[in-house]
Amino acid sequence: MRKFLAALALAALLAQPAEAHILKVFAAVEDGVIQGEAFFGGGKVARNKRVDVLGPDGGKIGEVQTDDTGKFSYQPKKRVDHTFVIEGDEGHKGEWTVEAVDLPAGVK
């Protein structure tokens, strides 16, 4: 899964090199935990940024923070879609949704 995330992130960087100010967010389920990362279009990681976790109705169901490498993790508590929203400096914003179907069967 980590190789998949790395390949996806690299593809996004190469596909749009002129969009240095866009904040990109990617996340996937790995071993029952949602793992993600955030970075700007030019490749600079989104360090120590708050990540709001929203449920399917748009209400906040959690919050985590990126680390020094732009990575974050979240333990899902409910089997619902989880949207991860990060706001950077100068109004940059990125989001990614992990669908409920991708969560482990043990998450109710």
C-alpha positions in Angstrom: 0.0 0.0 0.0 2.9 2.4 0.8 4.3 1.8 -2.7 0.9 2.6 -4.2 0.7 5.9 -2.2 4.2 6.8 -3.2 3.5 6.1 -6.9 0.2 8.0 -6.8 1.9 11.0 -5.2 4.8 10.9 -7.7 2.3 10.7 -10.6 0.4 13.7 -9.3 3.6 15.7 -8.9 4.7 15.0 -12.4 1.3 15.5 -14.0 1.0 19.1 -12.9 4.3 20.7 -12.2 3.0 24.3 -12.8 0.6 24.0 -9.9 3.0 24.6 -7.1 0.5 26.2 -4.8 -2.1 23.4 -4.9 -2.4 21.4 -1.7 -2.8 17.7 -2.5 -4.0 15.0 -0.1 -4.0 11.3 -0.5 -5.1 8.5 1.9 -5.8 4.8 1.9 -6.5 2.0 4.4 -3.5 0.0 5.6 -3.8 -2.6 8.3 -7.2 -1.2 9.4 -5.8 2.4 9.8 -6.3 5.2 7.3 -2.8 6.4 6.3 -2.4 9.6 4.4 -0.1 12.4 3.3 -0.3 16.0 2.2 2.0 18.1 0.1 2.0 21.1 -2.2 2.1 20.7 -6.0 5.8 21.6 -6.1 6.6 18.7 -3.8 7.0 20.6 -0.5 5.3 18.6 2.3 2.5 20.1 4.4 4.2 19.9 7.8 2.3 20.1 11.0 -1.0 20.9 9.5 -4.4 20.2 11.1 -6.4 17.6 9.2 -10.2 17.7 9.8 -12.0 14.4 9.4 -15.5 14.8 8.0 -18.3 12.2 7.9 -20.7 11.7 5.0 -22.9 14.6 6.1 -20.0 17.0 6.2 -19.9 17.1 10.0 -16.6 16.8 11.8 -15.9 13.4 13.3 -12.3 13.7 14.1 -9.0 15.7 13.8 -5.4 14.7 13.4 -2.2 16.5 12.4 0.4 15.9 9.8 3.9 15.2 11.0 7.2 16.7 9.8 7.0 14.6 6.6 3.4 15.5 5.8 2.0 12.1 6.8 -1.0 11.4 9.1 -3.0 8.4 10.3 -6.5 8.0 11.6 -8.2 5.1 13.3 -11.8 4.9 11.9 -14.4 4.4 14.5 -17.5 4.1 12.2 -18.0 2.4 8.8 -18.8 5.6 6.9 -17.1 7.7 4.2 -14.2 9.7 5.7 -13.2 13.0 4.0 -9.8 14.4 5.1 -9.6 18.2 4.7 -6.4 20.2 5.1 -6.1 23.9 4.9 -2.7 25.4 4.2 -1.3 28.9 4.2 -2.7 31.5 1.8 -6.1 29.8 1.5 -4.8 26.5 0.0 -7.1 23.6 0.6 -7.0 19.9 -0.2 -9.2 17.0 0.5 -9.5 13.2 -0.1 -12.3 10.8 0.7 -11.8 7.2 1.8 -15.0 5.4 1.1 -16.7 3.2 3.7 -16.5 0.1 1.5 -12.6 0.4 1.8 -12.7 0.1 5.6 -12.2 -3.2 7.3 -15.2 -5.3 8.1 -14.5 -5.0 11.8 -15.3 -1.2 11.7 -19.1 -0.9 12.4 
